[in-house]
Amino acid sequence: SVLTQPPSVSAAPGQKVTISCSGSSSNVGKNYVSWYQHLPGTAPKLLIYENNKRPSGIPDRFSGSKSGTSATLGITGLQTGDEADYYCGAWDGSQSGLFVFGTGTKVTVL
Amino acid sequence: QVQLVESGGGLVKPGGSLRLSCAASGFTFRDYYMTWIRQAPGKGLEWVSYISGGSISIYYADSVKGRFTISRDNAKNSLYLEMNSLRAEDTAVYYCARSVLGDPAMDYWGQGTLVTVSS
């Protein structure tokens, strides 16, 4: 994967976590970033698209931002139900039509 | 409501073939790009292939190019993935997903279908 995320982050309920997504000028640097939540055995869920937009039904506890070749997902008011794997994703212009996912981050609620 | 239901997974020998299907409902299927994504056991998500509403634009990951073929039948609201020359490393849960209008982000996903390539 060409998008690098920390393997894991953790925090207590009610606290905030941030997950970074580091890419390059061919992907994060010039294309929109999206973020996904994946609980084992379930369908992944879109949390953020176009860097910072939330689909209908996604609470504002989830936020996205991008600066240069890095993007960040923030989760505030952490809940036990937020314990999952999180992935960033972006189109990669260095190849002919390739979308790349990040390496994934496991969020643990302590 | 939007629903995507994959089918066609199973056990296949190396070198074999399999065809996955994805039945879509709850939206105007022909208006949306559709994507196949997979997750190998213990691994992260891997984008596989992407097709435009009218099948004009099609893209593949390098790992499957030349072996997999994506297609769709808008009259049947169905997406397909024809997989040939399967390898052990193709073993994964395969998801179909709908893309956000004007963006490759995937806003609705199916539950996935498991493909196991083993002798």
Interface residues (C-beta under 8 A of the other chain):
Chain A: S1 Y32 S34 Y36 H38 T42 A43 P44 K45 L46 Y49 E50 P55 D85 Y87 G89 W91 Q95 S96 G97 L98 F99 V100 F101 G102 T103 G104
Chain B: T35 I37 G44 L45 E46 W47 Y50 S57 Y59 Y60 A61 D62 Y95 A97 V100 D103 P104 A105 M106 D107 Y108 W109 G110 Q111 G112
